[in-house]
Amino acid sequence: MNHNTERSGRRSQDADKLKISFEFFPPKSEKMEENLWASVERLAPLSPSFISVTYGAGGSTRERTHDIVARMVEETKVKPAAHLTCVGATKQEVNDVIRSYADCGVNHIVALRGDPVDGVGSRYEPHTGGYVNAADLVSGIREIGDFEVTVSAYPEKHPESPDFAMDIEMLRQKVDAGATRAITQFFFDNDLYEAYVERVRRAGIFIPIVPGILPIHNFKQMANFASRTGASVPQWLANRFEGLDDDPETHRLVAAAIAAEQVQDLLERGIDDFHFYTMNRANLSYAICHLLGLRPDGA
C-alpha cells in the first residue's frame, strides 16, 4: 500500500513539472485532414508547449503547412511552430514564407536544412540562390524577426556527419546563428541521449536539448526508417514486438508501455521536456501522457 502511494505521489510530482510538445505532418487528403484536426483537438487539452507542423520533402507541403499553422492561431489556444527547410527554394522565396508566418501570428519556427530532393541517402546540394544549411537559415530568420527558433540534434550523429565533432560543430553554428532550442531525432537508448548531451555541454553549448520520443505505431516501418536515418534499434526493442504483426491491439499496448518507460527513465535522469512524434495519431501519445500523470485541463 505504501509502495503504491509513493509511486502515485512521485508520478504526480513529475507531471507537475512535465513539459510536452507534439509534431504533426500536413495531410495529403481530406480524410487525413479530418484526422489531423481530431488529433489536435484530442491533445490540446494536455496543454502542450507547442504543436509543430512539418514540411514535406523539397518544400512540397509549404502551403499546407502554412494553412495549418495559421488555422491553429485562429481557431485554437495551442501555440504552433512551423517547420521550414532550405530545400528547393531561393532565399527570397524562403524569406517570403517567414514573413507570411509572422503576418499570421506564428512566432516559432523549426529551422532545418531538409532532406535532399532525391531523398534520404542521396547527396545534398544547396538550391541556387538558397540558404546553404540550417545555420544559414537560422541567421536569415533572425534577420527578419524576433522568432523562437528550434533546430534539430542527433544523439547518434547525423548520418552525413563524418564524426561527432563535426556534428556538434554544426549544432554550435546553429546556436551561434540564434537557435534557442534543439529537438533530437528519435532514439530508444537513453544512455545515447545522455552521452550526447554531455558532449554538447562540454562543447560549451547550453540551449535545451529536448528528447524526441517516437511512439511506435508500426515496428517494421519504424525500423526501416531508422535504418535510413542513422537511428539504432536495440535488439530488446525488436524482441518486444516479435509476433505482433497481426495483433495491432497488443502492439499498441506494448508501444505505449515502451514509450512511457522511456520517458519515465528520462524523468528520473532529470529531463522534464519531451517532444512526441505523433505521426498524426493522437491516441497513443495521449495514452503515454496519461501514464505519465498528465491530465486534461479541468480534469
SULPE-V140280 format. One record per residue. N is the residue number from 1. SS is DSSP state (H for helix, E for strand, C for the rest). OMEGA is omega in degrees with one decimal (* if undefined). Layout:
n = (N/N)
ss = (SS/SS)
omega = (OMEGA/OMEGA)
This chain:
n = (1/2/3/4/5/6/7/8/9/10/11/12/13/14/15/16/17/18/19/20/21/22/23/24/25/26/27/28/29/30/31/32/33/34/35/36/37/38/39/40/41/42/43/44/45/46/47/48/49/50/51/52/53/54/55/56/57/58/59/60/61/62/63/64/65/66/67/68/69/70/71/72/73/74/75/76/77/78/79/80/81/82/83/84/85/86/87/88/89/90/91/92/93/94/95/96/97/98/99/100/101/102/103/104/105/106/107/108/109/110/111/112/113/114/115/116/117/118/119/120/121/122/123/124/125/126/127/128/129/130/131/132/133/134/135/136/137/138/139/140/141/142/143/144/145/146/147/148/149/150/151/152/153/154/155/156/157/158/159/160/161/162/163/164/165/166/167/168/169/170/171/172/173/174/175/176/177/178/179/180/181/182/183/184/185/186/187/188/189/190/191/192/193/194/195/196/197/198/199/200/201/202/203/204/205/206/207/208/209/210/211/212/213/214/215/216/217/218/219/220/221/222/223/224/225/226/227/228/229/230/231/232/233/234/235/236/237/238/239/240/241/242/243/244/245/246/247/248/249/250/251/252/253/254/255/256/257/258/259/260/261/262/263/264/265/266/267/268/269/270/271/272/273/274/275/276/277/278/279/280/281/282/283/284/285/286/287/288/289/290/291/292/293/294/295/296/297/298/299)
ss = (C/H/H/H/H/H/H/H/H/H/H/H/H/H/H/H/H/C/E/E/E/E/E/E/C/C/C/C/C/H/H/H/H/H/H/H/H/H/H/H/H/H/H/H/C/C/C/C/C/C/E/E/E/C/C/C/H/H/H/C/C/H/H/H/H/H/H/H/H/H/H/H/H/H/H/C/C/C/C/E/E/E/E/E/E/C/C/C/C/C/H/H/H/H/H/H/H/H/H/H/H/H/H/C/C/C/C/E/E/E/E/E/C/C/C/C/C/C/C/C/C/C/C/C/C/C/C/C/C/C/C/C/C/H/H/H/H/H/H/H/H/H/H/H/C/C/C/E/E/E/E/E/E/C/C/C/C/C/C/C/C/C/C/H/H/H/H/H/H/H/H/H/H/H/H/H/H/C/C/C/E/E/E/E/C/C/C/C/C/H/H/H/H/H/H/H/H/H/H/H/H/H/C/C/C/C/C/E/E/E/E/E/E/E/C/C/C/C/H/H/H/H/H/H/H/H/H/H/H/C/C/C/C/C/H/H/H/H/H/H/H/C/C/C/C/C/C/H/H/H/H/H/H/H/H/H/H/H/H/H/H/H/H/H/H/H/H/H/C/C/C/C/E/E/E/E/E/C/C/C/C/H/H/H/H/H/H/H/H/H/H/C/C/C/C/C/C/C/C)
omega = (179.1/179.3/179.9/178.9/179.0/-179.9/179.5/179.8/-179.6/-179.4/179.1/-179.7/177.5/-177.4/-179.7/-176.6/-174.9/174.2/-177.2/169.6/-175.4/178.4/176.4/172.8/-177.7/-178.9/-179.4/-179.7/179.8/180.0/178.5/177.9/176.4/179.5/179.5/-176.7/174.2/179.3/177.0/179.7/-179.7/-172.8/-176.6/179.8/176.7/176.3/176.2/175.8/176.1/170.4/-178.6/180.0/-172.3/-178.1/-179.7/179.2/-179.8/-179.2/-171.5/-179.2/-174.9/-176.7/-179.0/176.6/179.6/-177.6/-178.2/-177.8/176.8/178.8/177.1/179.2/-174.0/-166.6/-177.8/174.8/-178.2/174.2/-179.8/171.7/-176.9/174.3/179.1/179.7/178.5/-166.2/168.2/-179.1/174.8/176.7/-178.4/179.2/178.9/179.0/177.4/177.6/179.5/-179.5/179.7/174.6/178.6/-177.6/-178.4/172.7/177.4/-178.1/179.7/-179.8/172.6/-172.0/-176.2/172.1/-178.6/179.2/176.2/-178.5/-178.7/174.1/180.0/179.6/177.3/-176.8/177.8/175.9/177.8/177.8/178.1/-179.5/-178.0/174.5/-172.8/-176.9/-175.3/179.4/177.2/178.8/178.9/179.3/179.1/177.8/-178.2/178.8/-176.1/-176.8/-178.2/-179.2/162.2/-175.2/176.0/178.3/-178.1/175.9/-169.9/-179.2/178.8/-176.3/178.3/-176.3/179.4/179.6/-179.4/-179.9/-178.4/-178.7/178.6/-179.1/-179.0/174.9/176.5/176.8/179.1/179.4/178.4/178.4/178.7/179.8/175.8/177.6/-176.1/-178.7/171.7/173.2/-176.5/163.6/-179.2/178.4/-178.9/178.5/-176.8/176.7/178.5/178.6/-177.1/178.8/178.6/-180.0/177.6/177.3/-178.2/-179.6/177.6/178.3/177.0/179.1/-170.6/172.9/176.1/174.8/-172.8/179.0/175.1/-176.2/-179.8/169.7/-171.0/178.9/178.5/-172.3/-176.4/178.0/179.1/-178.1/178.1/178.8/-179.7/-178.5/-179.3/-175.3/175.3/177.3/-177.9/177.9/-177.4/-179.9/180.0/179.5/176.8/-179.7/-179.3/-176.4/-178.5/177.1/-175.9/-178.8/-177.7/-179.4/-173.3/-178.3/177.3/177.0/-179.5/179.7/179.2/-179.2/179.3/-179.3/-178.6/-178.8/178.1/177.2/-179.3/-179.1/178.9/178.3/177.8/175.4/-179.5/175.6/175.8/178.9/-178.2/-179.4/-173.2/178.8/-176.8/173.0/-168.8/-171.9/178.7/176.7/-171.1/-165.1/-177.6/177.2/179.1/-179.8/179.5/179.5/177.9/178.8/-178.5/175.8/178.9/178.0/178.8/175.9/177.2/-178.3/*)
